[in-house]
């Protein structure tokens, strides 16, 4: 029987833990304020930003939101980030990606105070992560580790294959799996014989960004499959990078889309928000 990993339930448990922790901090007089900036009105970003604000409300921390026009200049955005960096009440800052083409994403990430970088995108935080030092954790990869652990899936010693080498998912995912003592392979668009590589995986993490690309032929019997993708299929239904109906019968466990990895990203962001004062 394939286990369907319930990301909604696991993320709810984490949010409830955060809520209890936030209440304790409040009793001691410690307050948190999370600032989220969106430039433009990309519909997916609007939904993510709304959910991030709702998450803050749920756990009981303050949120500030800046919804800026598509034409906002890079200078204006960088000045706003400087102000938020300097504001002692603000403990976390997140700039929703992607940004409009006229804004340099790298410059923006570098401008955020590393101590307030709850996305864990700043090179200082990525460096700490790669050295195994304490600090913020990248939200989606950390959410995947939680999904595995809370589903009773052992990571140490396992062959883990990640498809995708992005800075947001693939690369930090590899670092977190290494921390858990997995054997890690990153596959990507130039990988030869992809199915041969992915067939080795006890745990296969798919972040390719192509709807339903990963079918049964890529999967070893009994593998755990984690699907990071989210798309609309030809019938306008949400789907992932994995062809769920083809892959599912082979898997010992699999995440659905929606309701798998997606809700975990916000839960882990809220966890980072509460860790901000520790630094
Ligand atoms: N766009 C897609 N995922 C993310 C994320 O985790 N953080 C930010 N800031 N933007 C995103």
Boltz pocket constraint, residues with backbone or C-beta under 6 A from the ligand:
constraints:
  - pocket:
      binder: B
      contacts: [[A, 94], [A, 95], [A, 96], [A, 97], [A, 98], [A, 119], [A, 139], [A, 140], [A, 168], [A, 265]]
      max_distance: 6.0
